[in-house]
Amino acid sequence: MTLIADILLIAGALGSAIYCIVLSRRLKKFNDLEHGVGAAVALMSTQVDDMTKTLSKAQNAAISSTSSLLELTTRAEKSAQHLELLVASLHDLPKASEPELRPKDDEKVVEYEDLQFLRHSQKPKEETTA
């Protein structure tokens, strides 16, 4: 009986050894820096570094844009105040006399009652005088 127990114990030890060898090989392939997850982790690490640099550049650009926008806004507000002063000063000026729109005696007055508006495909109507 002890012989059978020893054989089963040796078989279990060999099985677990083979299982450990298989797991070891899989783990090596998994952590391989060229093809496995190790490569993916290394690639992601470099991408994170690149994204961090890009983010810092974008933040610097946003800060400089904000400062230039503030400058432009203050200039626009000053210009608006100046324009308001100019418009207010225009209200203080006396009104100029309006020119007459009537024709002078030597100008010819054109009557537009006989004009017809036509489309390109229409022909003018002939007026019959009775």
DSSP file with accessible surface (Angstrom, degrees, kcal/mol):
  #  RESIDUE AA STRUCTURE BP1 BP2  ACC     N-H-->O    O-->H-N    N-H-->O    O-->H-N    TCO  KAPPA ALPHA  PHI   PSI    X-CA   Y-CA   Z-CA
    1    1 A M     >        0   0  185      0, 0.0     4,-2.0     0, 0.0     5,-0.1   0.000 360.0 360.0 360.0 -38.4    0.0    0.0    0.0
    2    2 A T  H  >  +     0   0  109      1,-0.2     4,-2.5     2,-0.2     5,-0.2   0.820 360.0  57.7 -66.1 -30.4    2.9    2.3    0.8
    3    3 A L  H  > S+     0   0  117      2,-0.2     4,-2.3     1,-0.2    -1,-0.2   0.918 106.8  46.7 -65.2 -42.8    4.3    1.6   -2.7
    4    4 A I  H  > S+     0   0  102      2,-0.2     4,-2.5     1,-0.2    -2,-0.2   0.910 112.5  50.6 -66.6 -38.9    1.1    2.8   -4.4
    5    5 A A  H  X S+     0   0   55     -4,-2.0     4,-2.2     1,-0.2    -2,-0.2   0.915 110.6  49.2 -66.0 -39.0    1.0    5.9   -2.2
    6    6 A D  H  X S+     0   0   88     -4,-2.5     4,-2.4     2,-0.2    -1,-0.2   0.900 110.9  50.1 -66.3 -40.2    4.7    6.7   -3.1
    7    7 A I  H  X S+     0   0   99     -4,-2.3     4,-2.5     2,-0.2    -2,-0.2   0.925 112.1  47.4 -64.4 -42.7    3.9    6.2   -6.8
    8    8 A L  H  X S+     0   0  120     -4,-2.5     4,-2.3     2,-0.2    -2,-0.2   0.894 111.5  51.3 -66.5 -37.2    0.9    8.5   -6.6
    9    9 A L  H  X S+     0   0  125     -4,-2.2     4,-2.2     2,-0.2    -2,-0.2   0.914 111.6  46.6 -65.6 -42.6    3.0   11.1   -4.7
   10   10 A I  H  X S+     0   0  105     -4,-2.4     4,-2.7     2,-0.2     5,-0.2   0.910 112.0  51.1 -65.9 -42.1    5.8   11.0   -7.3
   11   11 A A  H  X S+     0   0   54     -4,-2.5     4,-2.5     1,-0.2    -2,-0.2   0.916 110.9  48.6 -63.2 -40.8    3.2   11.3  -10.1
   12   12 A G  H  X S+     0   0   47     -4,-2.3     4,-2.5     2,-0.2    -1,-0.2   0.899 111.5  49.7 -65.0 -39.8    1.6   14.3   -8.4
   13   13 A A  H  X S+     0   0   56     -4,-2.2     4,-2.1     2,-0.2    -2,-0.2   0.912 112.2  47.4 -65.8 -42.3    5.1   15.9   -7.9
   14   14 A L  H  X S+     0   0  107     -4,-2.7     4,-2.6     2,-0.2     5,-0.2   0.907 112.0  51.0 -64.2 -41.6    5.9   15.3  -11.6
   15   15 A G  H  X S+     0   0   39     -4,-2.5     4,-2.4    -5,-0.2    -2,-0.2   0.923 111.5  46.2 -61.2 -44.7    2.5   16.8  -12.7
   16   16 A S  H  X S+     0   0   66     -4,-2.5     4,-2.4     2,-0.2    -1,-0.2   0.868 111.7  52.8 -69.4 -31.2    3.0   19.9  -10.6
   17   17 A A  H  X S+     0   0   45     -4,-2.1     4,-2.3     2,-0.2    -2,-0.2   0.931 110.8  46.4 -66.2 -45.6    6.6   20.3  -11.9
   18   18 A I  H  X S+     0   0  107     -4,-2.6     4,-2.5     2,-0.2     5,-0.2   0.923 112.2  51.6 -62.3 -41.9    5.3   20.1  -15.5
   19   19 A Y  H  X S+     0   0  151     -4,-2.4     4,-2.4     1,-0.2    -2,-0.2   0.914 109.9  49.1 -62.0 -41.1    2.6   22.5  -14.7
   20   20 A C  H  X S+     0   0   79     -4,-2.4     4,-2.3     2,-0.2    -1,-0.2   0.888 110.1  51.3 -66.3 -37.9    5.2   25.0  -13.2
   21   21 A I  H  X S+     0   0   88     -4,-2.3     4,-2.3     2,-0.2    -2,-0.2   0.930 110.9  48.0 -64.4 -44.1    7.4   24.6  -16.3
   22   22 A V  H  X S+     0   0   58     -4,-2.5     4,-2.3     1,-0.2    -2,-0.2   0.932 113.0  48.1 -63.0 -44.5    4.4   25.4  -18.6
   23   23 A L  H  X S+     0   0   73     -4,-2.4     4,-2.5    -5,-0.2    -1,-0.2   0.896 109.5  53.8 -63.3 -37.5    3.4   28.4  -16.4
   24   24 A S  H  X S+     0   0   54     -4,-2.3     4,-2.1     2,-0.2    -1,-0.2   0.922 109.6  47.2 -63.6 -43.6    7.0   29.7  -16.4
   25   25 A R  H  X S+     0   0  167     -4,-2.3     4,-2.2     2,-0.2    -2,-0.2   0.913 112.8  49.1 -65.1 -42.1    7.2   29.6  -20.2
   26   26 A R  H  X S+     0   0  174     -4,-2.3     4,-2.4     1,-0.2    -2,-0.2   0.899 110.3  50.9 -64.0 -40.3    3.9   31.4  -20.6
   27   27 A L  H  X S+     0   0  100     -4,-2.5     4,-2.2     2,-0.2    -1,-0.2   0.888 108.5  51.9 -65.6 -37.8    5.0   34.0  -18.1
   28   28 A K  H  < S+     0   0  150     -4,-2.1     4,-0.4     2,-0.2    -1,-0.2   0.914 112.6  45.1 -63.7 -43.2    8.2   34.6  -20.0
   29   29 A K  H >< S+     0   0  161     -4,-2.2     3,-0.7     1,-0.2    -2,-0.2   0.876 111.9  53.8 -65.9 -36.5    6.2   35.1  -23.2
   30   30 A F  H 3< S+     0   0  108     -4,-2.4     7,-1.8     1,-0.2     8,-1.2   0.895 114.5  39.3 -65.4 -40.3    3.8   37.3  -21.4
   31   31 A N  T 3< S+     0   0   90     -4,-2.2    -1,-0.2     6,-0.2    -2,-0.2   0.343  82.2 133.6 -94.3   7.7    6.5   39.6  -20.1
   32   32 A D    <>  -     0   0   65     -3,-0.7     7,-1.2    -4,-0.4     4,-0.9  -0.356  52.4-144.4 -60.6 131.2    8.6   39.6  -23.3
   33   33 A L  T  4 S+     0   0  127      5,-0.2    -1,-0.2     1,-0.2     9,-0.1   0.620  93.2  45.2 -77.1 -12.9    9.6   43.2  -24.1
   34   34 A E  T  4 S+     0   0  150      5,-0.0    -1,-0.2     6,-0.0    -2,-0.1   0.801 132.0   5.1 -97.8 -37.0    9.3   42.7  -27.9
   35   35 A H  T  4 S+     0   0  155     -6,-0.1    -2,-0.1     4,-0.0    -6,-0.1   0.653 112.2  65.1-123.9 -22.6    6.1   40.8  -28.4
   36   36 A G  S  X S-     0   0   21     -4,-0.9     4,-1.4    -8,-0.1     3,-0.5   0.115 102.7 -67.6 -93.0-156.2    4.2   40.4  -25.2
   37   37 A V  H  > S+     0   0   58     -7,-1.8     4,-3.0     1,-0.2     5,-0.2   0.828 126.2  66.5 -67.5 -28.2    2.4   42.5  -22.6
   38   38 A G  H  > S+     0   0   13     -8,-1.2     4,-2.6    -6,-0.3    -1,-0.2   0.901 100.9  49.3 -59.5 -40.3    5.8   44.0  -21.6
   39   39 A A  H  > S+     0   0   24     -7,-1.2     4,-2.7    -3,-0.5    -1,-0.2   0.909 111.1  49.5 -64.9 -41.1    6.1   45.5  -25.1
   40   40 A A  H  X S+     0   0   44     -4,-1.4     4,-2.7     2,-0.2    -2,-0.2   0.915 111.9  48.1 -64.7 -41.0    2.6   47.0  -24.7
   41   41 A V  H  X S+     0   0   88     -4,-3.0     4,-2.3     2,-0.2    -2,-0.2   0.924 112.7  48.4 -66.2 -41.6    3.4   48.4  -21.3
   42   42 A A  H  X S+     0   0   48     -4,-2.6     4,-2.1    -5,-0.2    -2,-0.2   0.922 112.8  48.7 -64.3 -41.2    6.7   49.9  -22.6
   43   43 A L  H  X S+     0   0   98     -4,-2.7     4,-2.4     1,-0.2    -2,-0.2   0.929 111.6  48.8 -63.9 -44.1    4.8   51.4  -25.5
   44   44 A M  H  X S+     0   0  117     -4,-2.7     4,-2.6     1,-0.2    -1,-0.2   0.875 107.9  55.7 -65.3 -34.5    2.1   52.8  -23.3
   45   45 A S  H  X S+     0   0   63     -4,-2.3     4,-2.1     2,-0.2    -1,-0.2   0.933 109.6  45.1 -63.7 -44.7    4.8   54.3  -21.0
   46   46 A T  H  X S+     0   0   70     -4,-2.1     4,-2.5     1,-0.2    -2,-0.2   0.893 112.7  51.8 -66.8 -37.0    6.4   56.2  -23.9
   47   47 A Q  H  X S+     0   0  101     -4,-2.4     4,-2.8     2,-0.2    -2,-0.2   0.895 108.0  51.6 -66.5 -37.2    2.9   57.3  -25.1
   48   48 A V  H  X S+     0   0   86     -4,-2.6     4,-2.4     2,-0.2    -2,-0.2   0.916 109.9  49.6 -64.6 -41.2    2.1   58.6  -21.6
   49   49 A D  H  X S+     0   0   85     -4,-2.1     4,-2.2     2,-0.2    -2,-0.2   0.926 112.3  47.6 -62.5 -43.8    5.4   60.5  -21.6
   50   50 A D  H  X S+     0   0   89     -4,-2.5     4,-2.6     1,-0.2    -2,-0.2   0.907 112.1  49.4 -62.8 -42.4    4.6   62.0  -25.0
   51   51 A M  H  X S+     0   0  130     -4,-2.8     4,-2.7     2,-0.2    -1,-0.2   0.875 108.6  53.4 -66.2 -35.1    1.1   62.9  -23.9
   52   52 A T  H  X S+     0   0   83     -4,-2.4     4,-2.3     2,-0.2    -1,-0.2   0.927 110.9  46.4 -64.6 -42.6    2.4   64.6  -20.8
   53   53 A K  H  X S+     0   0  128     -4,-2.2     4,-2.2     2,-0.2    -2,-0.2   0.922 113.6  48.5 -64.8 -43.0    4.7   66.7  -22.9
   54   54 A T  H  X S+     0   0   83     -4,-2.6     4,-2.5     1,-0.2    -2,-0.2   0.904 110.4  51.8 -64.3 -39.4    2.0   67.6  -25.3
   55   55 A L  H  X S+     0   0  102     -4,-2.7     4,-2.5     1,-0.2    -1,-0.2   0.914 108.7  49.8 -64.5 -41.2   -0.4   68.5  -22.4
   56   56 A S  H  X S+     0   0   51     -4,-2.3     4,-2.3     2,-0.2    -1,-0.2   0.908 111.2  49.7 -66.7 -37.5    2.2   70.8  -20.9
   57   57 A K  H  X S+     0   0  150     -4,-2.2     4,-2.4     2,-0.2    -2,-0.2   0.915 111.3  49.4 -64.3 -41.6    2.7   72.5  -24.3
   58   58 A A  H  X S+     0   0   54     -4,-2.5     4,-2.4     2,-0.2    -2,-0.2   0.893 110.1  50.9 -65.8 -37.8   -1.1   72.9  -24.7
   59   59 A Q  H  X S+     0   0  111     -4,-2.5     4,-2.3     2,-0.2    -1,-0.2   0.916 110.4  49.1 -65.4 -41.5   -1.4   74.4  -21.2
   60   60 A N  H  X S+     0   0  107     -4,-2.3     4,-2.3     1,-0.2    -2,-0.2   0.906 111.8  49.1 -63.7 -41.1    1.4   76.9  -21.9
   61   61 A A  H  X S+     0   0   50     -4,-2.4     4,-2.5     1,-0.2    -2,-0.2   0.899 110.7  50.6 -64.7 -39.6   -0.3   77.8  -25.2
   62   62 A A  H  X S+     0   0   52     -4,-2.4     4,-2.5     2,-0.2    -2,-0.2   0.900 109.6  50.7 -65.7 -38.7   -3.6   78.2  -23.4
   63   63 A I  H  X S+     0   0  114     -4,-2.3     4,-2.3     2,-0.2    -2,-0.2   0.934 112.3  45.9 -64.9 -44.7   -2.0   80.5  -20.8
   64   64 A S  H  X S+     0   0   64     -4,-2.3     4,-2.3     1,-0.2    -2,-0.2   0.899 112.8  50.9 -67.0 -36.3   -0.4   82.7  -23.4
   65   65 A S  H  X S+     0   0   61     -4,-2.5     4,-2.6     2,-0.2    -1,-0.2   0.899 108.7  52.4 -65.2 -39.3   -3.7   82.8  -25.3
   66   66 A T  H  X S+     0   0   80     -4,-2.5     4,-2.3     2,-0.2    -2,-0.2   0.929 109.9  47.7 -62.6 -44.0   -5.6   83.8  -22.2
   67   67 A S  H  X S+     0   0   56     -4,-2.3     4,-2.1     2,-0.2    -2,-0.2   0.916 113.0  47.8 -66.2 -40.5   -3.2   86.6  -21.5
   68   68 A S  H  X S+     0   0   51     -4,-2.3     4,-2.5     1,-0.2    -1,-0.2   0.895 111.2  51.6 -68.1 -35.0   -3.4   87.9  -25.1
   69   69 A L  H  X S+     0   0  104     -4,-2.6     4,-2.5     2,-0.2    -2,-0.2   0.890 108.1  51.9 -66.7 -37.7   -7.2   87.7  -25.0
   70   70 A L  H  X S+     0   0  110     -4,-2.3     4,-2.4     2,-0.2    -2,-0.2   0.923 110.4  48.6 -62.9 -42.4   -7.2   89.7  -21.7
   71   71 A E  H  X S+     0   0  127     -4,-2.1     4,-2.3     1,-0.2    -2,-0.2   0.935 113.0  47.2 -62.1 -45.5   -5.1   92.4  -23.4
   72   72 A L  H  X S+     0   0   92     -4,-2.5     4,-2.5     1,-0.2    -1,-0.2   0.879 110.6  52.7 -65.5 -36.4   -7.3   92.5  -26.4
   73   73 A T  H  X S+     0   0   67     -4,-2.5     4,-2.5     2,-0.2    -1,-0.2   0.923 109.5  47.9 -65.8 -42.9  -10.4   92.6  -24.2
   74   74 A T  H  X S+     0   0   66     -4,-2.4     4,-2.3     2,-0.2    -2,-0.2   0.914 112.4  49.7 -65.8 -38.9   -9.1   95.6  -22.3
   75   75 A R  H  X S+     0   0  167     -4,-2.3     4,-2.4     1,-0.2    -2,-0.2   0.910 111.3  49.5 -63.9 -40.4   -8.2   97.4  -25.5
   76   76 A A  H  X S+     0   0   60     -4,-2.5     4,-2.5     2,-0.2    -2,-0.2   0.898 109.8  50.8 -66.5 -38.9  -11.7   96.7  -26.9
   77   77 A E  H  X S+     0   0  112     -4,-2.5     4,-2.3     2,-0.2    -1,-0.2   0.916 111.0  48.6 -65.1 -40.6  -13.3   98.0  -23.8
   78   78 A K  H  X S+     0   0  146     -4,-2.3     4,-2.3     2,-0.2    -2,-0.2   0.911 112.1  49.1 -63.9 -41.8  -11.2  101.2  -24.0
   79   79 A S  H  X S+     0   0   70     -4,-2.4     4,-2.7     2,-0.2    -2,-0.2   0.893 109.5  52.0 -64.6 -39.0  -12.1  101.6  -27.6
   80   80 A A  H  X S+     0   0   44     -4,-2.5     4,-2.4     2,-0.2    -2,-0.2   0.912 109.5  49.4 -65.0 -40.0  -15.8  101.1  -26.8
   81   81 A Q  H  X S+     0   0  122     -4,-2.3     4,-2.1     2,-0.2    -2,-0.2   0.919 111.3  49.8 -63.7 -40.9  -15.6  103.8  -24.2
   82   82 A H  H  X S+     0   0  113     -4,-2.3     4,-2.2     1,-0.2    -2,-0.2   0.923 110.9  48.9 -64.1 -42.7  -13.9  106.1  -26.6
   83   83 A L  H  X S+     0   0  105     -4,-2.7     4,-2.7     1,-0.2     5,-0.2   0.882 108.4  53.9 -64.9 -37.7  -16.6  105.4  -29.2
   84   84 A E  H  X S+     0   0  136     -4,-2.4     4,-2.4     1,-0.2    -1,-0.2   0.913 108.8  49.5 -62.5 -39.7  -19.4  106.1  -26.7
   85   85 A L  H  X S+     0   0  120     -4,-2.1     4,-2.3     2,-0.2    -2,-0.2   0.908 111.1  49.5 -64.4 -41.5  -17.8  109.4  -25.9
   86   86 A L  H  X S+     0   0   80     -4,-2.2     4,-1.6     2,-0.2    -2,-0.2   0.925 111.9  47.6 -63.8 -42.9  -17.6  110.2  -29.6
   87   87 A V  H  X S+     0   0   77     -4,-2.7     4,-1.2     1,-0.2    -2,-0.2   0.916 111.7  50.8 -65.8 -39.4  -21.3  109.3  -30.2
   88   88 A A  H  X S+     0   0   51     -4,-2.4     4,-0.6     1,-0.2     3,-0.3   0.895 109.0  51.2 -65.1 -37.1  -22.3  111.3  -27.1
   89   89 A S  H >X S+     0   0   55     -4,-2.3     3,-0.5     1,-0.2     4,-0.5   0.806 102.7  60.4 -72.1 -26.0  -20.4  114.3  -28.5
   90   90 A L  H >< S+     0   0  111     -4,-1.6     3,-0.8     1,-0.2    -1,-0.2   0.834  97.5  59.3 -67.8 -29.9  -22.2  114.0  -31.8
   91   91 A H  H 3< S+     0   0  150     -4,-1.2    -1,-0.2    -3,-0.3    -2,-0.2   0.772  99.8  57.9 -69.3 -22.9  -25.5  114.5  -30.1
   92   92 A D  H << S+     0   0  137     -4,-0.6    -1,-0.2    -3,-0.5    -2,-0.2   0.673  86.3  96.5 -80.4 -18.3  -24.3  117.9  -28.9
   93   93 A L  S << S-     0   0  109     -3,-0.8     2,-0.1    -4,-0.5     3,-0.0  -0.429  85.0-105.9 -71.5 147.4  -23.6  119.2  -32.5
   94   94 A P        -     0   0  119      0, 0.0     2,-0.2     0, 0.0    -1,-0.1  -0.428  40.5-103.2 -70.7 149.3  -26.3  121.3  -34.1
   95   95 A K        -     0   0  203     -2,-0.1     2,-0.2    -4,-0.1     3,-0.1  -0.518  32.5-128.0 -74.8 136.7  -28.3  119.5  -36.8
   96   96 A A        -     0   0   88     -2,-0.2     2,-0.2     1,-0.1    -1,-0.1  -0.488  33.6 -95.4 -79.3 151.5  -27.3  120.4  -40.4
   97   97 A S        -     0   0  116     -2,-0.2    -1,-0.1     1,-0.1     0, 0.0  -0.464  41.7-118.5 -68.7 138.5  -30.1  121.5  -42.7
   98   98 A E        -     0   0  177     -2,-0.2    -1,-0.1     1,-0.1     2,-0.1  -0.565  27.5-116.1 -79.4 137.1  -31.4  118.6  -44.8
   99   99 A P        -     0   0  109      0, 0.0     2,-0.2     0, 0.0    -1,-0.1  -0.389  32.5-106.9 -71.2 149.3  -31.0  119.0  -48.6
  100  100 A E        -     0   0  153      1,-0.1     0, 0.0     2,-0.1     0, 0.0  -0.554  18.6-157.3 -77.0 143.0  -34.1  119.2  -50.6
  101  101 A L        +     0   0  169     -2,-0.2    -1,-0.1     2,-0.1    -3,-0.0   0.371  58.8 110.1-100.0   3.5  -34.9  116.1  -52.7
  102  102 A R  S    S-     0   0  196      1,-0.1    -2,-0.1     0, 0.0     2,-0.1  -0.537  75.6-107.5 -78.5 145.8  -37.1  118.0  -55.2
  103  103 A P        -     0   0   68      0, 0.0    -1,-0.1     0, 0.0     2,-0.1  -0.384  31.7-117.1 -72.1 149.5  -35.7  118.4  -58.7
  104  104 A K    >   -     0   0  148      1,-0.1     3,-1.1     4,-0.1     0, 0.0  -0.304  32.5 -99.9 -76.3 171.0  -34.5  121.8  -59.8
  105  105 A D  T 3  S+     0   0  170      1,-0.3    -1,-0.1    -2,-0.1     0, 0.0   0.862 121.3  49.3 -64.3 -34.5  -36.3  123.6  -62.6
  106  106 A D  T 3  S+     0   0  141      2,-0.1     2,-0.3     0, 0.0    -1,-0.3   0.569  92.9  93.7 -86.1  -5.9  -33.7  122.6  -65.2
  107  107 A E  S <  S-     0   0  107     -3,-1.1     2,-0.4     1,-0.0     0, 0.0  -0.635  76.5-124.0 -87.1 144.4  -33.7  118.9  -64.3
  108  108 A K        -     0   0  188     -2,-0.3     2,-0.5     1,-0.0    -4,-0.1  -0.726  17.1-140.2 -88.8 133.0  -36.0  116.5  -66.2
  109  109 A V        -     0   0   85     -2,-0.4     2,-0.5    -6,-0.1    -1,-0.0  -0.813  13.6-148.8 -94.2 128.4  -38.4  114.5  -64.1
  110  110 A V        -     0   0   85     -2,-0.5     2,-0.4     2,-0.0    -2,-0.0  -0.851   5.3-147.3-100.6 127.9  -38.8  110.9  -65.3
  111  111 A E        -     0   0  129     -2,-0.5     3,-0.2     1,-0.1    -2,-0.0  -0.794   8.6-167.4 -92.5 136.9  -42.2  109.2  -64.9
  112  112 A Y    >   +     0   0  162     -2,-0.4     3,-0.8     1,-0.2    -1,-0.1   0.159  59.5 102.4-109.3  17.3  -42.1  105.5  -64.2
  113  113 A E  T 3  S+     0   0  159      1,-0.2    -1,-0.2     3,-0.0    -2,-0.0   0.829  80.0  51.3 -71.8 -30.4  -45.8  104.7  -64.7
  114  114 A D  T 3  S+     0   0  133     -3,-0.2    -1,-0.2     2,-0.1     2,-0.2   0.460  84.0 112.8 -88.8   1.7  -45.4  103.2  -68.2
  115  115 A L    <   -     0   0  102     -3,-0.8     2,-0.4     1,-0.0    -3,-0.0  -0.495  50.6-157.3 -78.3 143.1  -42.6  100.8  -67.3
  116  116 A Q        -     0   0   78     -2,-0.2     2,-0.6     2,-0.0    -2,-0.1  -0.972   9.4-141.8-119.0 136.1  -43.3   97.1  -67.4
  117  117 A F        -     0   0  191     -2,-0.4     2,-0.3     7,-0.0    -2,-0.0  -0.852  29.9-179.1 -97.7 121.9  -41.3   94.5  -65.4
  118  118 A L        -     0   0   77     -2,-0.6     2,-0.2     4,-0.1    -2,-0.0  -0.888  25.3-129.3-122.4 153.5  -40.8   91.4  -67.5
  119  119 A R    >   -     0   0  187     -2,-0.3     3,-1.0     4,-0.1     0, 0.0  -0.478  39.5-101.8 -88.0 170.9  -39.1   88.1  -67.0
  120  120 A H  T 3  S+     0   0  205      1,-0.3    -1,-0.1    -2,-0.2    -2,-0.0   0.821 121.6  48.2 -65.4 -30.1  -36.7   86.8  -69.6
  121  121 A S  T 3  S+     0   0  111      2,-0.1    -1,-0.3     0, 0.0     2,-0.2   0.579  97.4  87.3 -88.2  -8.4  -39.3   84.5  -71.1
  122  122 A Q    <   -     0   0  101     -3,-1.0    -4,-0.1     3,-0.0     3,-0.0  -0.606  65.6-143.3 -93.5 152.3  -42.0   87.1  -71.4
  123  123 A K        -     0   0  181     -2,-0.2    -4,-0.1     1,-0.0    -2,-0.1  -0.849  33.5 -96.9-107.9 148.8  -42.7   89.5  -74.2
  124  124 A P        -     0   0   78      0, 0.0     2,-0.3     0, 0.0    -1,-0.0  -0.330  39.4-114.3 -65.6 146.2  -43.9   93.0  -73.6
  125  125 A K        -     0   0  168      1,-0.1     2,-0.5    -3,-0.0    -3,-0.0  -0.595  23.9-126.6 -80.5 138.0  -47.6   93.6  -73.9
  126  126 A E        -     0   0  167     -2,-0.3     2,-0.5     1,-0.0    -1,-0.1  -0.735  20.7-139.3 -85.1 128.1  -48.7   95.8  -76.7
  127  127 A E        -     0   0  136     -2,-0.5     2,-0.5     2,-0.0    -1,-0.0  -0.742  11.5-148.6 -89.5 133.3  -50.9   98.6  -75.5
  128  128 A T        -     0   0  135     -2,-0.5     2,-0.5     2,-0.0    -2,-0.0  -0.863   5.2-153.0-101.8 129.7  -53.8   99.4  -77.7
  129  129 A T              0   0  137     -2,-0.5    -2,-0.0     0, 0.0     0, 0.0  -0.892 360.0 360.0-103.3 129.2  -55.0  103.0  -77.8
  130  130 A A              0   0  153     -2,-0.5    -2,-0.0     0, 0.0     0, 0.0  -0.620 360.0 360.0-100.3 360.0  -58.6  103.5  -78.6
